[in-house]
Amino acid sequence: MDRLAADGMVLNRHYDTTPICTASRANIVTGLYEYRTGTNFEHGQMSPLIFSKSCPVLMRKAGYFTGFFGKDLALG
């Protein structure tokens, strides 16, 4: 992580926009507000189009190894 930060940038502030767990995870990986991702208890899963533009997907396309752990992100 230190090498990655030294070669790139460090994002040391993040303000979550919602207390709902799935919606906040969607916010973290996309940088979008809950109403933009459509991911919450009422609306369900994140669309494949939104997910395709998320940080983990873009990092994988750039050659990084990525993965998910913990709770489900409710991907569609």
PEZIUR-V324561 format. One record per residue. N is the residue number from 1. RES is the residue in three letters. PHI is phi in whole degrees, -180 to 180 (* if undefined). BURIAL is + if it has 16 or more other ideal C-beta (glycine too) atoms within 10 Angstrom, else -. D_CENTER is the distance of its C-alpha to the mean C-alpha in Angstrom with 1 decimal. Layout:
n=(N & N)
res=(RES & RES)
phi=(PHI & PHI)
burial=(BURIAL & BURIAL)
d_center=(D_CENTER & D_CENTER)
This chain:
n=(1 & 2 & 3 & 4 & 5 & 6 & 7 & 8 & 9 & 10 & 11 & 12 & 13 & 14 & 15 & 16 & 17 & 18 & 19 & 20 & 21 & 22 & 23 & 24 & 25 & 26 & 27 & 28 & 29 & 30 & 31 & 32 & 33 & 34 & 35 & 36 & 37 & 38 & 39 & 40 & 41 & 42 & 43 & 44 & 45 & 46 & 47 & 48 & 49 & 50 & 51 & 52 & 53 & 54 & 55 & 56 & 57 & 58 & 59 & 60 & 61 & 62 & 63 & 64 & 65 & 66 & 67 & 68 & 69 & 70 & 71 & 72 & 73 & 74 & 75 & 76)
res=(MET & ASP & ARG & LEU & ALA & ALA & ASP & GLY & MET & VAL & LEU & ASN & ARG & HIS & TYR & ASP & THR & THR & PRO & ILE & CYS & THR & ALA & SER & ARG & ALA & ASN & ILE & VAL & THR & GLY & LEU & TYR & GLU & TYR & ARG & THR & GLY & THR & ASN & PHE & GLU & HIS & GLY & GLN & MET & SER & PRO & LEU & ILE & PHE & SER & LYS & SER & CYS & PRO & VAL & LEU & MET & ARG & LYS & ALA & GLY & TYR & PHE & THR & GLY & PHE & PHE & GLY & LYS & ASP & LEU & ALA & LEU & GLY)
phi=(* & -64 & -67 & -60 & -66 & -67 & -89 & -130 & -141 & -108 & -104 & -104 & -138 & -144 & -114 & -77 & -97 & -153 & -83 & -80 & -58 & -65 & -65 & -71 & -64 & -62 & -62 & -65 & -81 & -109 & 78 & -105 & -66 & -54 & -67 & -83 & -82 & 72 & -104 & -166 & -64 & -79 & -101 & 91 & -81 & -74 & -72 & -58 & -64 & -63 & -61 & -63 & -106 & -79 & -56 & -61 & -69 & -65 & -67 & -63 & -64 & -86 & 105 & -83 & -86 & -127 & -166 & -115 & -146 & 88 & -71 & -68 & -86 & 59 & -87 & -89)
burial=(- & - & - & - & - & - & - & - & - & - & - & - & - & - & - & - & - & + & - & + & - & + & + & + & + & + & + & - & + & + & - & + & - & + & - & - & + & + & + & + & - & - & - & - & + & + & - & - & - & + & + & - & - & + & - & + & - & - & - & - & - & - & - & - & - & - & - & - & - & - & - & - & + & + & - & -)
d_center=(18.1 & 21.1 & 21.9 & 18.5 & 18.6 & 22.2 & 21.6 & 18.6 & 17.3 & 16.3 & 13.8 & 15.6 & 14.8 & 12.0 & 13.2 & 11.5 & 12.9 & 13.6 & 15.1 & 14.1 & 12.1 & 10.2 & 9.7 & 8.6 & 5.8 & 4.8 & 5.8 & 4.2 & 1.1 & 4.3 & 6.8 & 8.7 & 11.0 & 11.4 & 14.3 & 12.6 & 10.0 & 12.9 & 11.1 & 13.5 & 16.8 & 18.9 & 17.2 & 15.6 & 13.1 & 10.5 & 12.7 & 12.7 & 13.1 & 9.9 & 8.0 & 10.5 & 9.3 & 5.7 & 5.9 & 6.7 & 9.1 & 10.5 & 11.2 & 12.8 & 14.9 & 16.0 & 17.4 & 15.2 & 15.0 & 11.6 & 11.3 & 9.9 & 12.2 & 13.1 & 12.6 & 11.7 & 8.5 & 11.4 & 10.9 & 13.9)
